[in-house]
Every structure is written in structure tokens, then in C-alpha cells.
């Protein structure tokens, strides 16, 4: 899937090492990778993210979670 500015998962890391998420009782979205929590999104942003995750397919879910954690672009990508 090409995202904003044509970004994609060309190395396949989102497939080989995917993000997981769960929605806490208070509405916060807890994002983890490899069984370890990476970040917690709360408040209004959590509501928006949870709604987007409910509508998304698996690949889109991985892109949304990667973008939220800040682990979306690493290395020497050219923009």
C-alpha cells in the first residue's frame, strides 16, 4: 500500500514484525511490538485512531500503528 507521499513497507518489516494494539477501558490505545508496549495514545487522538483501526484492513492497520509510534520512516528514504 502506498501511503502519503508514496511511502510503503518495501522491506516487509510490518509483515515480518507486526505491531499489535489493544484498547484500554479508559479508551486509550496501547500499541505494542514483539509483546512489549511501544506507546500509549490517549484522549481525542485515541478516539480517532480507534475509529480508523476499526475500518482498516490488516496492512492499513500496520501503517497506522507505525505512523503513530514514529517508527514509520527509518534509514535513508528519499522523499
Helices and strands as residue ranges (DSSP letters): G 4-6, H 13-16, E 19-23, E 29-33, E 36-41, H 43-55, H 58-69
